[in-house]
Amino acid sequence: MLTILKLLFNLFNPRKKENQILVKVLTEDAESDYLDFLNQDSSCSCHINPPCYICTHPGNPLGLIESDYDFELVNVEESNNRIKYDDLIRSIK
Ligand SMILES: [Zn+2]
């Protein structure tokens, strides 16, 4: 019961919201696509048959960072175990 009250309080307390630090992280679906991409053994074969499976893979970070719906905003406290937008940017540089 107390938890529900706290939740409602936070929901309707605009001052609390202003102080929240939000982090852009992959949604759970996009994260599993990305982890699947990392497990691929093959590399780009566009020189043989473009566009190749690797370049069109839904978890390819080059495609993910262009997408809006593959990300969500969470509180910084909840972002610890999530894959962040900044992590993807760093991985492709
Ligand atoms: Zn390719």
PDB file of the backbone (N, CA, C, O) and the ligand in Angstrom, with CONECT records:
HET     ZN  A 101       1
ATOM      1  N   MET A   1       0.844  -1.205   0.000  1.00  0.00           N
ATOM      2  CA  MET A   1       0.000   0.000   0.000  1.00  0.00           C
ATOM      3  C   MET A   1       0.874   1.249   0.000  1.00  0.00           C
ATOM      4  O   MET A   1       0.626   2.192  -0.751  1.00  0.00           O
ATOM      5  N   LEU A   2       1.877   1.246   0.830  1.00  0.00           N
ATOM      6  CA  LEU A   2       2.791   2.386   0.910  1.00  0.00           C
ATOM      7  C   LEU A   2       3.474   2.602  -0.439  1.00  0.00           C
ATOM      8  O   LEU A   2       3.679   3.738  -0.866  1.00  0.00           O
ATOM      9  N   THR A   3       3.820   1.509  -1.097  1.00  0.00           N
ATOM     10  CA  THR A   3       4.481   1.601  -2.394  1.00  0.00           C
ATOM     11  C   THR A   3       3.588   2.297  -3.410  1.00  0.00           C
ATOM     12  O   THR A   3       4.043   3.130  -4.194  1.00  0.00           O
ATOM     13  N   ILE A   4       2.304   1.938  -3.382  1.00  0.00           N
ATOM     14  CA  ILE A   4       1.355   2.553  -4.317  1.00  0.00           C
ATOM     15  C   ILE A   4       1.241   4.049  -4.048  1.00  0.00           C
ATOM     16  O   ILE A   4       1.195   4.853  -4.978  1.00  0.00           O
ATOM     17  N   LEU A   5       1.194   4.417  -2.768  1.00  0.00           N
ATOM     18  CA  LEU A   5       1.114   5.832  -2.408  1.00  0.00           C
ATOM     19  C   LEU A   5       2.346   6.584  -2.897  1.00  0.00           C
ATOM     20  O   LEU A   5       2.244   7.688  -3.432  1.00  0.00           O
ATOM     21  N   LYS A   6       3.495   5.978  -2.707  1.00  0.00           N
ATOM     22  CA  LYS A   6       4.747   6.599  -3.161  1.00  0.00           C
ATOM     23  C   LYS A   6       4.731   6.787  -4.670  1.00  0.00           C
ATOM     24  O   LYS A   6       5.132   7.828  -5.192  1.00  0.00           O
ATOM     25  N   LEU A   7       4.255   5.750  -5.358  1.00  0.00           N
ATOM     26  CA  LEU A   7       4.196   5.773  -6.817  1.00  0.00           C
ATOM     27  C   LEU A   7       3.303   6.923  -7.285  1.00  0.00           C
ATOM     28  O   LEU A   7       3.664   7.681  -8.185  1.00  0.00           O
ATOM     29  N   LEU A   8       2.124   7.038  -6.653  1.00  0.00           N
ATOM     30  CA  LEU A   8       1.190   8.104  -7.013  1.00  0.00           C
ATOM     31  C   LEU A   8       1.791   9.468  -6.705  1.00  0.00           C
ATOM     32  O   LEU A   8       1.627  10.420  -7.468  1.00  0.00           O
ATOM     33  N   PHE A   9       2.480   9.551  -5.588  1.00  0.00           N
ATOM     34  CA  PHE A   9       3.097  10.811  -5.190  1.00  0.00           C
ATOM     35  C   PHE A   9       4.133  11.232  -6.226  1.00  0.00           C
ATOM     36  O   PHE A   9       4.164  12.387  -6.650  1.00  0.00           O
ATOM     37  N   ASN A  10       4.974  10.294  -6.627  1.00  0.00           N
ATOM     38  CA  ASN A  10       5.997  10.598  -7.621  1.00  0.00           C
ATOM     39  C   ASN A  10       5.384  10.982  -8.964  1.00  0.00           C
ATOM     40  O   ASN A  10       5.890  11.845  -9.681  1.00  0.00           O
ATOM     41  N   LEU A  11       4.277  10.312  -9.279  1.00  0.00           N
ATOM     42  CA  LEU A  11       3.619  10.528 -10.568  1.00  0.00           C
ATOM     43  C   LEU A  11       3.067  11.949 -10.664  1.00  0.00           C
ATOM     44  O   LEU A  11       3.112  12.582 -11.719  1.00  0.00           O
ATOM     45  N   PHE A  12       2.536  12.442  -9.516  1.00  0.00           N
ATOM     46  CA  PHE A  12       1.875  13.744  -9.555  1.00  0.00           C
ATOM     47  C   PHE A  12       2.724  14.840  -8.926  1.00  0.00           C
ATOM     48  O   PHE A  12       2.225  15.933  -8.661  1.00  0.00           O
ATOM     49  N   ASN A  13       3.959  14.569  -8.693  1.00  0.00           N
ATOM     50  CA  ASN A  13       4.851  15.563  -8.121  1.00  0.00           C
ATOM     51  C   ASN A  13       5.822  16.048  -9.201  1.00  0.00           C
ATOM     52  O   ASN A  13       6.841  15.406  -9.455  1.00  0.00           O
ATOM     53  N   PRO A  14       5.507  17.177  -9.833  1.00  0.00           N
ATOM     54  CA  PRO A  14       6.331  17.633 -10.964  1.00  0.00           C
ATOM     55  C   PRO A  14       7.759  17.973 -10.574  1.00  0.00           C
ATOM     56  O   PRO A  14       8.674  17.864 -11.390  1.00  0.00           O
ATOM     57  N   ARG A  15       7.952  18.389  -9.318  1.00  0.00           N
ATOM     58  CA  ARG A  15       9.297  18.778  -8.896  1.00  0.00           C
ATOM     59  C   ARG A  15      10.234  17.580  -8.894  1.00  0.00           C
ATOM     60  O   ARG A  15      11.396  17.675  -9.289  1.00  0.00           O
ATOM     61  N   LYS A  16       9.699  16.447  -8.440  1.00  0.00           N
ATOM     62  CA  LYS A  16      10.475  15.208  -8.427  1.00  0.00           C
ATOM     63  C   LYS A  16      10.886  14.835  -9.857  1.00  0.00           C
ATOM     64  O   LYS A  16      12.019  14.421 -10.103  1.00  0.00           O
ATOM     65  N   LYS A  17       9.950  14.991 -10.786  1.00  0.00           N
ATOM     66  CA  LYS A  17      10.233  14.615 -12.167  1.00  0.00           C
ATOM     67  C   LYS A  17      11.360  15.439 -12.770  1.00  0.00           C
ATOM     68  O   LYS A  17      12.184  14.930 -13.529  1.00  0.00           O
ATOM     69  N   GLU A  18      11.382  16.722 -12.419  1.00  0.00           N
ATOM     70  CA  GLU A  18      12.416  17.600 -12.971  1.00  0.00           C
ATOM     71  C   GLU A  18      13.810  17.152 -12.545  1.00  0.00           C
ATOM     72  O   GLU A  18      14.787  17.337 -13.271  1.00  0.00           O
ATOM     73  N   ASN A  19      13.883  16.553 -11.339  1.00  0.00           N
ATOM     74  CA  ASN A  19      15.193  16.172 -10.822  1.00  0.00           C
ATOM     75  C   ASN A  19      15.651  14.809 -11.321  1.00  0.00           C
ATOM     76  O   ASN A  19      16.787  14.406 -11.069  1.00  0.00           O
ATOM     77  N   GLN A  20      14.785  14.103 -12.022  1.00  0.00           N
ATOM     78  CA  GLN A  20      15.160  12.775 -12.500  1.00  0.00           C
ATOM     79  C   GLN A  20      16.188  12.886 -13.617  1.00  0.00           C
ATOM     80  O   GLN A  20      16.075  13.730 -14.507  1.00  0.00           O
ATOM     81  N   ILE A  21      17.179  12.028 -13.554  1.00  0.00           N
ATOM     82  CA  ILE A  21      18.140  11.942 -14.645  1.00  0.00           C
ATOM     83  C   ILE A  21      17.764  10.725 -15.476  1.00  0.00           C
ATOM     84  O   ILE A  21      17.792   9.596 -14.986  1.00  0.00           O
ATOM     85  N   LEU A  22      17.415  10.958 -16.730  1.00  0.00           N
ATOM     86  CA  LEU A  22      16.984   9.876 -17.599  1.00  0.00           C
ATOM     87  C   LEU A  22      18.124   9.434 -18.510  1.00  0.00           C
ATOM     88  O   LEU A  22      18.919  10.244 -18.987  1.00  0.00           O
ATOM     89  N   VAL A  23      18.177   8.133 -18.733  1.00  0.00           N
ATOM     90  CA  VAL A  23      19.218   7.560 -19.575  1.00  0.00           C
ATOM     91  C   VAL A  23      18.551   6.810 -20.721  1.00  0.00           C
ATOM     92  O   VAL A  23      17.566   6.098 -20.524  1.00  0.00           O
ATOM     93  N   LYS A  24      19.101   6.980 -21.921  1.00  0.00           N
ATOM     94  CA  LYS A  24      18.548   6.320 -23.105  1.00  0.00           C
ATOM     95  C   LYS A  24      19.153   4.926 -23.209  1.00  0.00           C
ATOM     96  O   LYS A  24      20.357   4.779 -23.419  1.00  0.00           O
ATOM     97  N   VAL A  25      18.309   3.897 -23.060  1.00  0.00           N
ATOM     98  CA  VAL A  25      18.776   2.507 -23.104  1.00  0.00           C
ATOM     99  C   VAL A  25      17.986   1.729 -24.153  1.00  0.00           C
ATOM    100  O   VAL A  25      16.904   2.145 -24.568  1.00  0.00           O
ATOM    101  N   LEU A  26      18.545   0.593 -24.574  1.00  0.00           N
ATOM    102  CA  LEU A  26      17.837  -0.274 -25.514  1.00  0.00           C
ATOM    103  C   LEU A  26      16.608  -0.873 -24.839  1.00  0.00           C
ATOM    104  O   LEU A  26      16.651  -1.181 -23.648  1.00  0.00           O
ATOM    105  N   THR A  27      15.518  -1.042 -25.578  1.00  0.00           N
ATOM    106  CA  THR A  27      14.382  -1.793 -25.056  1.00  0.00           C
ATOM    107  C   THR A  27      14.817  -3.253 -24.897  1.00  0.00           C
ATOM    108  O   THR A  27      15.852  -3.655 -25.427  1.00  0.00           O
ATOM    109  N   GLU A  28      14.029  -4.040 -24.171  1.00  0.00           N
ATOM    110  CA  GLU A  28      14.415  -5.442 -23.955  1.00  0.00           C
ATOM    111  C   GLU A  28      14.501  -6.204 -25.269  1.00  0.00           C
ATOM    112  O   GLU A  28      15.403  -7.021 -25.457  1.00  0.00           O
ATOM    113  N   ASP A  29      13.563  -5.941 -26.180  1.00  0.00           N
ATOM    114  CA  ASP A  29      13.574  -6.603 -27.481  1.00  0.00           C
ATOM    115  C   ASP A  29      14.828  -6.248 -28.267  1.00  0.00           C
ATOM    116  O   ASP A  29      15.499  -7.121 -28.816  1.00  0.00           O
ATOM    117  N   ALA A  30      15.134  -4.959 -28.313  1.00  0.00           N
ATOM    118  CA  ALA A  30      16.299  -4.513 -29.069  1.00  0.00           C
ATOM    119  C   ALA A  30      17.584  -5.035 -28.441  1.00  0.00           C
ATOM    120  O   ALA A  30      18.555  -5.328 -29.138  1.00  0.00           O
ATOM    121  N   GLU A  31      17.577  -5.148 -27.102  1.00  0.00           N
ATOM    122  CA  GLU A  31      18.765  -5.653 -26.424  1.00  0.00           C
ATOM    123  C   GLU A  31      19.029  -7.112 -26.798  1.00  0.00           C
ATOM    124  O   GLU A  31      20.179  -7.501 -27.006  1.00  0.00           O
ATOM    125  N   SER A  32      17.965  -7.921 -26.885  1.00  0.00           N
ATOM    126  CA  SER A  32      18.193  -9.328 -27.248  1.00  0.00           C
ATOM    127  C   SER A  32      18.632  -9.433 -28.708  1.00  0.00           C
ATOM    128  O   SER A  32      19.428 -10.308 -29.051  1.00  0.00           O
ATOM    129  N   ASP A  33      18.123  -8.551 -29.571  1.00  0.00           N
ATOM    130  CA  ASP A  33      18.614  -8.510 -30.954  1.00  0.00           C
ATOM    131  C   ASP A  33      20.106  -8.176 -30.989  1.00  0.00           C
ATOM    132  O   ASP A  33      20.881  -8.787 -31.725  1.00  0.00           O
ATOM    133  N   TYR A  34      20.486  -7.191 -30.171  1.00  0.00           N
ATOM    134  CA  TYR A  34      21.880  -6.753 -30.139  1.00  0.00           C
ATOM    135  C   TYR A  34      22.794  -7.865 -29.623  1.00  0.00           C
ATOM    136  O   TYR A  34      23.870  -8.096 -30.174  1.00  0.00           O
ATOM    137  N   LEU A  35      22.356  -8.561 -28.550  1.00  0.00           N
ATOM    138  CA  LEU A  35      23.173  -9.654 -28.012  1.00  0.00           C
ATOM    139  C   LEU A  35      23.302 -10.774 -29.043  1.00  0.00           C
ATOM    140  O   LEU A  35      24.358 -11.398 -29.152  1.00  0.00           O
ATOM    141  N   ASP A  36      22.237 -11.030 -29.797  1.00  0.00           N
ATOM    142  CA  ASP A  36      22.284 -12.020 -30.863  1.00  0.00           C
ATOM    143  C   ASP A  36      23.276 -11.598 -31.944  1.00  0.00           C
ATOM    144  O   ASP A  36      24.019 -12.421 -32.479  1.00  0.00           O
ATOM    145  N   PHE A  37      23.275 -10.314 -32.253  1.00  0.00           N
ATOM    146  CA  PHE A  37      24.220  -9.782 -33.244  1.00  0.00           C
ATOM    147  C   PHE A  37      25.663 -10.017 -32.783  1.00  0.00           C
ATOM    148  O   PHE A  37      26.515 -10.416 -33.577  1.00  0.00           O
ATOM    149  N   LEU A  38      25.933  -9.767 -31.491  1.00  0.00           N
ATOM    150  CA  LEU A  38      27.289  -9.930 -30.960  1.00  0.00           C
ATOM    151  C   LEU A  38      27.740 -11.389 -31.037  1.00  0.00           C
ATOM    152  O   LEU A  38      28.938 -11.667 -31.092  1.00  0.00           O
ATOM    153  N   ASN A  39      26.773 -12.329 -31.040  1.00  0.00           N
ATOM    154  CA  ASN A  39      27.114 -13.753 -31.073  1.00  0.00           C
ATOM    155  C   ASN A  39      27.332 -14.284 -32.480  1.00  0.00           C
ATOM    156  O   ASN A  39      27.677 -15.452 -32.655  1.00  0.00           O
ATOM    157  N   GLN A  40      27.135 -13.440 -33.483  1.00  0.00           N
ATOM    158  CA  GLN A  40      27.327 -13.894 -34.863  1.00  0.00           C
ATOM    159  C   GLN A  40      28.815 -14.131 -35.131  1.00  0.00           C
ATOM    160  O   GLN A  40      29.664 -13.313 -34.776  1.00  0.00           O
ATOM    161  N   ASP A  41      29.104 -15.252 -35.757  1.00  0.00           N
ATOM    162  CA  ASP A  41      30.500 -15.575 -36.069  1.00  0.00           C
ATOM    163  C   ASP A  41      30.946 -14.936 -37.380  1.00  0.00           C
ATOM    164  O   ASP A  41      32.111 -14.573 -37.543  1.00  0.00           O
ATOM    165  N   SER A  42      30.002 -14.806 -38.310  1.00  0.00           N
ATOM    166  CA  SER A  42      30.384 -14.310 -39.626  1.00  0.00           C
ATOM    167  C   SER A  42      30.578 -12.797 -39.599  1.00  0.00           C
ATOM    168  O   SER A  42      30.132 -12.117 -38.676  1.00  0.00           O
ATOM    169  N   SER A  43      31.248 -12.285 -40.622  1.00  0.00           N
ATOM    170  CA  SER A  43      31.402 -10.847 -40.751  1.00  0.00           C
ATOM    171  C   SER A  43      30.752 -10.410 -42.066  1.00  0.00           C
ATOM    172  O   SER A  43      30.210 -11.232 -42.804  1.00  0.00           O
ATOM    173  N   CYS A  44      30.814  -9.139 -42.341  1.00  0.00           N
ATOM    174  CA  CYS A  44      30.137  -8.567 -43.507  1.00  0.00           C
ATOM    175  C   CYS A  44      30.590  -9.248 -44.803  1.00  0.00           C
ATOM    176  O   CYS A  44      31.784  -9.404 -45.061  1.00  0.00           O
ATOM    177  N   SER A  45      29.601  -9.647 -45.607  1.00  0.00           N
ATOM    178  CA  SER A  45      29.923 -10.274 -46.895  1.00  0.00           C
ATOM    179  C   SER A  45      29.239  -9.521 -48.031  1.00  0.00           C
ATOM    180  O   SER A  45      28.841 -10.119 -49.030  1.00  0.00           O
ATOM    181  N   CYS A  46      29.109  -8.224 -47.873  1.00  0.00           N
ATOM    182  CA  CYS A  46      28.452  -7.395 -48.895  1.00  0.00           C
ATOM    183  C   CYS A  46      29.223  -7.409 -50.220  1.00  0.00           C
ATOM    184  O   CYS A  46      28.641  -7.169 -51.278  1.00  0.00           O
ATOM    185  N   HIS A  47      30.527  -7.688 -50.164  1.00  0.00           N
ATOM    186  CA  HIS A  47      31.324  -7.724 -51.391  1.00  0.00           C
ATOM    187  C   HIS A  47      30.913  -8.905 -52.269  1.00  0.00           C
ATOM    188  O   HIS A  47      31.200  -8.925 -53.466  1.00  0.00           O
ATOM    189  N   ILE A  48      30.229  -9.905 -51.658  1.00  0.00           N
ATOM    190  CA  ILE A  48      29.761 -11.054 -52.429  1.00  0.00           C
ATOM    191  C   ILE A  48      28.287 -10.897 -52.796  1.00  0.00           C
ATOM    192  O   ILE A  48      27.902 -11.089 -53.949  1.00  0.00           O
ATOM    193  N   ASN A  49      27.471 -10.549 -51.810  1.00  0.00           N
ATOM    194  CA  ASN A  49      26.036 -10.500 -52.038  1.00  0.00           C
ATOM    195  C   ASN A  49      25.397  -9.424 -51.154  1.00  0.00           C
ATOM    196  O   ASN A  49      24.873  -9.747 -50.088  1.00  0.00           O
ATOM    197  N   PRO A  50      25.427  -8.168 -51.569  1.00  0.00           N
ATOM    198  CA  PRO A  50      24.877  -7.087 -50.721  1.00  0.00           C
ATOM    199  C   PRO A  50      23.360  -6.984 -50.825  1.00  0.00           C
ATOM    200  O   PRO A  50      22.814  -7.345 -51.867  1.00  0.00           O
ATOM    201  N   PRO A  51      22.651  -6.514 -49.804  1.00  0.00           N
ATOM    202  CA  PRO A  51      23.189  -6.299 -48.457  1.00  0.00           C
ATOM    203  C   PRO A  51      23.214  -7.618 -47.698  1.00  0.00           C
ATOM    204  O   PRO A  51      22.284  -8.417 -47.801  1.00  0.00           O
ATOM    205  N   CYS A  52      24.260  -7.839 -46.949  1.00  0.00           N
ATOM    206  CA  CYS A  52      24.452  -9.145 -46.319  1.00  0.00           C
ATOM    207  C   CYS A  52      23.659  -9.283 -45.020  1.00  0.00           C
ATOM    208  O   CYS A  52      23.065  -8.322 -44.532  1.00  0.00           O
ATOM    209  N   TYR A  53      23.663 -10.484 -44.479  1.00  0.00           N
ATOM    210  CA  TYR A  53      22.922 -10.797 -43.256  1.00  0.00           C
ATOM    211  C   TYR A  53      23.407  -9.949 -42.075  1.00  0.00           C
ATOM    212  O   TYR A  53      22.604  -9.519 -41.246  1.00  0.00           O
ATOM    213  N   ILE A  54      24.710  -9.712 -42.000  1.00  0.00           N
ATOM    214  CA  ILE A  54      25.265  -8.954 -40.876  1.00  0.00           C
ATOM    215  C   ILE A  54      24.809  -7.488 -40.935  1.00  0.00           C
ATOM    216  O   ILE A  54      24.428  -6.908 -39.919  1.00  0.00           O
ATOM    217  N   CYS A  55      24.853  -6.905 -42.126  1.00  0.00           N
ATOM    218  CA  CYS A  55      24.495  -5.487 -42.250  1.00  0.00           C
ATOM    219  C   CYS A  55      23.000  -5.248 -42.052  1.00  0.00           C
ATOM    220  O   CYS A  55      22.596  -4.166 -41.628  1.00  0.00           O
ATOM    221  N   THR A  56      22.176  -6.257 -42.358  1.00  0.00           N
ATOM    222  CA  THR A  56      20.732  -6.084 -42.196  1.00  0.00           C
ATOM    223  C   THR A  56      20.219  -6.705 -40.906  1.00  0.00           C
ATOM    224  O   THR A  56      19.013  -6.705 -40.661  1.00  0.00           O
ATOM    225  N   HIS A  57      21.116  -7.235 -40.073  1.00  0.00           N
ATOM    226  CA  HIS A  57      20.711  -7.838 -38.798  1.00  0.00           C
ATOM    227  C   HIS A  57      20.022  -6.778 -37.932  1.00  0.00           C
ATOM    228  O   HIS A  57      20.524  -5.662 -37.806  1.00  0.00           O
ATOM    229  N   PRO A  58      18.851  -7.129 -37.325  1.00  0.00           N
ATOM    230  CA  PRO A  58      18.131  -6.132 -36.515  1.00  0.00           C
ATOM    231  C   PRO A  58      18.917  -5.646 -35.296  1.00  0.00           C
ATOM    232  O   PRO A  58      18.610  -4.591 -34.740  1.00  0.00           O
ATOM    233  N   GLY A  59      19.937  -6.419 -34.875  1.00  0.00           N
ATOM    234  CA  GLY A  59      20.725  -6.006 -33.716  1.00  0.00           C
ATOM    235  C   GLY A  59      21.998  -5.286 -34.083  1.00  0.00           C
ATOM    236  O   GLY A  59      22.813  -4.994 -33.208  1.00  0.00           O
ATOM    237  N   ASN A  60      22.192  -4.989 -35.363  1.00  0.00           N
ATOM    238  CA  ASN A  60      23.392  -4.258 -35.779  1.00  0.00           C
ATOM    239  C   ASN A  60      23.349  -2.846 -35.186  1.00  0.00           C
ATOM    240  O   ASN A  60      22.411  -2.092 -35.445  1.00  0.00           O
ATOM    241  N   PRO A  61      24.373  -2.488 -34.384  1.00  0.00           N
ATOM    242  CA  PRO A  61      24.338  -1.186 -33.700  1.00  0.00           C
ATOM    243  C   PRO A  61      24.247  -0.010 -34.671  1.00  0.00           C
ATOM    244  O   PRO A  61      23.706   1.037 -34.316  1.00  0.00           O
ATOM    245  N   LEU A  62      24.761  -0.164 -35.871  1.00  0.00           N
ATOM    246  CA  LEU A  62      24.671   0.927 -36.847  1.00  0.00           C
ATOM    247  C   LEU A  62      23.214   1.236 -37.191  1.00  0.00           C
ATOM    248  O   LEU A  62      22.851   2.388 -37.430  1.00  0.00           O
ATOM    249  N   GLY A  63      22.381   0.183 -37.213  1.00  0.00           N
ATOM    250  CA  GLY A  63      20.964   0.391 -37.465  1.00  0.00           C
ATOM    251  C   GLY A  63      20.233   0.828 -36.209  1.00  0.00           C
ATOM    252  O   GLY A  63      19.348   1.682 -36.261  1.00  0.00           O
ATOM    253  N   LEU A  64      20.609   0.236 -35.073  1.00  0.00           N
ATOM    254  CA  LEU A  64      19.918   0.533 -33.810  1.00  0.00           C
ATOM    255  C   LEU A  64      20.005   2.011 -33.447  1.00  0.00           C
ATOM    256  O   LEU A  64      19.015   2.606 -33.022  1.00  0.00           O
ATOM    257  N   ILE A  65      21.198   2.613 -33.616  1.00  0.00           N
ATOM    258  CA  ILE A  65      21.352   4.004 -33.171  1.00  0.00           C
ATOM    259  C   ILE A  65      20.521   4.968 -34.023  1.00  0.00           C
ATOM    260  O   ILE A  65      20.262   6.099 -33.611  1.00  0.00           O
ATOM    261  N   GLU A  66      20.107   4.521 -35.203  1.00  0.00           N
ATOM    262  CA  GLU A  66      19.281   5.385 -36.058  1.00  0.00           C
ATOM    263  C   GLU A  66      17.809   5.300 -35.665  1.00  0.00           C
ATOM    264  O   GLU A  66      16.993   6.103 -36.117  1.00  0.00           O
ATOM    265  N   SER A  67      17.475   4.327 -34.824  1.00  0.00           N
ATOM    266  CA  SER A  67      16.067   4.050 -34.542  1.00  0.00           C
ATOM    267  C   SER A  67      15.612   4.729 -33.254  1.00  0.00           C
ATOM    268  O   SER A  67      16.371   4.812 -32.288  1.00  0.00           O
ATOM    269  N   ASP A  68      14.386   5.209 -33.244  1.00  0.00           N
ATOM    270  CA  ASP A  68      13.824   5.798 -32.035  1.00  0.00           C
ATOM    271  C   ASP A  68      13.106   4.757 -31.199  1.00  0.00           C
ATOM    272  O   ASP A  68      13.162   4.791 -29.970  1.00  0.00           O
ATOM    273  N   TYR A  69      12.419   3.815 -31.876  1.00  0.00           N
ATOM    274  CA  TYR A  69      11.562   2.906 -31.123  1.00  0.00           C
ATOM    275  C   TYR A  69      12.338   1.744 -30.498  1.00  0.00           C
ATOM    276  O   TYR A  69      11.745   0.938 -29.782  1.00  0.00           O
ATOM    277  N   ASP A  70      13.646   1.634 -30.748  1.00  0.00           N
ATOM    278  CA  ASP A  70      14.452   0.600 -30.100  1.00  0.00           C
ATOM    279  C   ASP A  70      15.031   1.077 -28.767  1.00  0.00           C
ATOM    280  O   ASP A  70      15.745   0.338 -28.090  1.00  0.00           O
ATOM    281  N   PHE A  71      14.712   2.323 -28.402  1.00  0.00           N
ATOM    282  CA  PHE A  71      15.234   2.872 -27.152  1.00  0.00           C
ATOM    283  C   PHE A  71      14.095   3.339 -26.260  1.00  0.00           C
ATOM    284  O   PHE A  71      13.003   3.665 -26.724  1.00  0.00           O
ATOM    285  N   GLU A  72      14.388   3.360 -24.956  1.00  0.00           N
ATOM    286  CA  GLU A  72      13.456   3.945 -24.002  1.00  0.00           C
ATOM    287  C   GLU A  72      14.259   4.722 -22.969  1.00  0.00           C
ATOM    288  O   GLU A  72      15.460   4.507 -22.810  1.00  0.00           O
ATOM    289  N   LEU A  73      13.584   5.627 -22.269  1.00  0.00           N
ATOM    290  CA  LEU A  73      14.241   6.415 -21.243  1.00  0.00           C
ATOM    291  C   LEU A  73      13.929   5.827 -19.882  1.00  0.00           C
ATOM    292  O   LEU A  73      12.767   5.599 -19.546  1.00  0.00           O
ATOM    293  N   VAL A  74      14.974   5.581 -19.096  1.00  0.00           N
ATOM    294  CA  VAL A  74      14.765   5.074 -17.731  1.00  0.00           C
ATOM    295  C   VAL A  74      15.552   5.944 -16.764  1.00  0.00           C
ATOM    296  O   VAL A  74      16.471   6.660 -17.163  1.00  0.00           O
ATOM    297  N   ASN A  75      15.185   5.874 -15.489  1.00  0.00           N
ATOM    298  CA  ASN A  75      15.942   6.583 -14.458  1.00  0.00           C
ATOM    299  C   ASN A  75      17.367   6.061 -14.407  1.00  0.00           C
ATOM    300  O   ASN A  75      17.620   4.887 -14.679  1.00  0.00           O
ATOM    301  N   VAL A  76      18.281   6.929 -14.062  1.00  0.00           N
ATOM    302  CA  VAL A  76      19.691   6.545 -14.029  1.00  0.00           C
ATOM    303  C   VAL A  76      19.914   5.362 -13.088  1.00  0.00           C
ATOM    304  O   VAL A  76      20.796   4.537 -13.324  1.00  0.00           O
ATOM    305  N   GLU A  77      19.095   5.278 -11.996  1.00  0.00           N
ATOM    306  CA  GLU A  77      19.253   4.158 -11.060  1.00  0.00           C
ATOM    307  C   GLU A  77      18.881   2.825 -11.699  1.00  0.00           C
ATOM    308  O   GLU A  77      19.425   1.781 -11.339  1.00  0.00           O
ATOM    309  N   GLU A  78      17.951   2.867 -12.649  1.00  0.00           N
ATOM    310  CA  GLU A  78      17.490   1.635 -13.287  1.00  0.00           C
ATOM    311  C   GLU A  78      18.328   1.258 -14.496  1.00  0.00           C
ATOM    312  O   GLU A  78      18.095   0.215 -15.107  1.00  0.00           O
ATOM    313  N   SER A  79      19.296   2.087 -14.850  1.00  0.00           N
ATOM    314  CA  SER A  79      20.010   1.898 -16.110  1.00  0.00           C
ATOM    315  C   SER A  79      21.280   1.063 -15.959  1.00  0.00           C
ATOM    316  O   SER A  79      21.965   0.790 -16.945  1.00  0.00           O
ATOM    317  N   ASN A  80      21.600   0.652 -14.710  1.00  0.00           N
ATOM    318  CA  ASN A  80      22.879  -0.019 -14.454  1.00  0.00           C
ATOM    319  C   ASN A  80      23.116  -1.253 -15.311  1.00  0.00           C
ATOM    320  O   ASN A  80      24.194  -1.427 -15.878  1.00  0.00           O
ATOM    321  N   ASN A  81      22.103  -2.109 -15.403  1.00  0.00           N
ATOM    322  CA  ASN A  81      22.298  -3.376 -16.128  1.00  0.00           C
ATOM    323  C   ASN A  81      21.782  -3.316 -17.562  1.00  0.00           C
ATOM    324  O   ASN A  81      21.644  -4.351 -18.214  1.00  0.00           O
ATOM    325  N   ARG A  82      21.503  -2.138 -18.046  1.00  0.00           N
ATOM    326  CA  ARG A  82      20.951  -1.981 -19.388  1.00  0.00           C
ATOM    327  C   ARG A  82      22.044  -1.534 -20.357  1.00  0.00           C
ATOM    328  O   ARG A  82      23.052  -0.952 -19.956  1.00  0.00           O
ATOM    329  N   ILE A  83      21.820  -1.820 -21.643  1.00  0.00           N
ATOM    330  CA  ILE A  83      22.760  -1.368 -22.666  1.00  0.00           C
ATOM    331  C   ILE A  83      22.339   0.027 -23.115  1.00  0.00           C
ATOM    332  O   ILE A  83      21.233   0.230 -23.617  1.00  0.00           O
ATOM    333  N   LYS A  84      23.239   0.977 -22.923  1.00  0.00           N
ATOM    334  CA  LYS A  84      22.904   2.378 -23.152  1.00  0.00           C
ATOM    335  C   LYS A  84      23.249   2.807 -24.582  1.00  0.00           C
ATOM    336  O   LYS A  84      24.095   2.216 -25.253  1.00  0.00           O
ATOM    337  N   TYR A  85      22.559   3.852 -25.009  1.00  0.00           N
ATOM    338  CA  TYR A  85      22.836   4.450 -26.320  1.00  0.00           C
ATOM    339  C   TYR A  85      24.326   4.783 -26.442  1.00  0.00           C
ATOM    340  O   TYR A  85      24.939   4.530 -27.478  1.00  0.00           O
ATOM    341  N   ASP A  86      24.898   5.345 -25.387  1.00  0.00           N
ATOM    342  CA  ASP A  86      26.312   5.718 -25.415  1.00  0.00           C
ATOM    343  C   ASP A  86      27.220   4.503 -25.573  1.00  0.00           C
ATOM    344  O   ASP A  86      28.274   4.593 -26.202  1.00  0.00           O
ATOM    345  N   ASP A  87      26.809   3.347 -24.997  1.00  0.00           N
ATOM    346  CA  ASP A  87      27.590   2.112 -25.141  1.00  0.00           C
ATOM    347  C   ASP A  87      27.657   1.714 -26.616  1.00  0.00           C
ATOM    348  O   ASP A  87      28.708   1.303 -27.105  1.00  0.00           O
ATOM    349  N   LEU A  88      26.528   1.839 -27.321  1.00  0.00           N
ATOM    350  CA  LEU A  88      26.481   1.468 -28.748  1.00  0.00           C
ATOM    351  C   LEU A  88      27.373   2.405 -29.557  1.00  0.00           C
ATOM    352  O   LEU A  88      28.124   1.960 -30.425  1.00  0.00           O
ATOM    353  N   ILE A  89      27.288   3.693 -29.272  1.00  0.00           N
ATOM    354  CA  ILE A  89      28.112   4.671 -29.982  1.00  0.00           C
ATOM    355  C   ILE A  89      29.585   4.315 -29.803  1.00  0.00           C
ATOM    356  O   ILE A  89      30.360   4.332 -30.760  1.00  0.00           O
ATOM    357  N   ARG A  90      29.958   3.994 -28.570  1.00  0.00           N
ATOM    358  CA  ARG A  90      31.364   3.656 -28.289  1.00  0.00           C
ATOM    359  C   ARG A  90      31.770   2.367 -29.024  1.00  0.00           C
ATOM    360  O   ARG A  90      32.910   2.240 -29.469  1.00  0.00           O
ATOM    361  N   SER A  91      30.828   1.406 -29.152  1.00  0.00           N
ATOM    362  CA  SER A  91      31.169   0.115 -29.733  1.00  0.00           C
ATOM    363  C   SER A  91      31.433   0.214 -31.233  1.00  0.00           C
ATOM    364  O   SER A  91      32.103  -0.654 -31.792  1.00  0.00           O
ATOM    365  N   ILE A  92      30.924   1.245 -31.893  1.00  0.00           N
ATOM    366  CA  ILE A  92      31.113   1.322 -33.348  1.00  0.00           C
ATOM    367  C   ILE A  92      32.188   2.314 -33.731  1.00  0.00           C
ATOM    368  O   ILE A  92      32.448   2.515 -34.917  1.00  0.00           O
ATOM    369  N   LYS A  93      32.826   2.945 -32.740  1.00  0.00           N
ATOM    370  CA  LYS A  93      33.886   3.907 -33.065  1.00  0.00           C
ATOM    371  C   LYS A  93      35.235   3.232 -33.115  1.00  0.00           C
ATOM    372  O   LYS A  93      36.244   3.887 -33.375  1.00  0.00           O
TER     373      LYS A  93
HETATM  374 ZN    ZN A 101      27.522  -6.355 -45.146  1.00  0.00          ZN2+
END
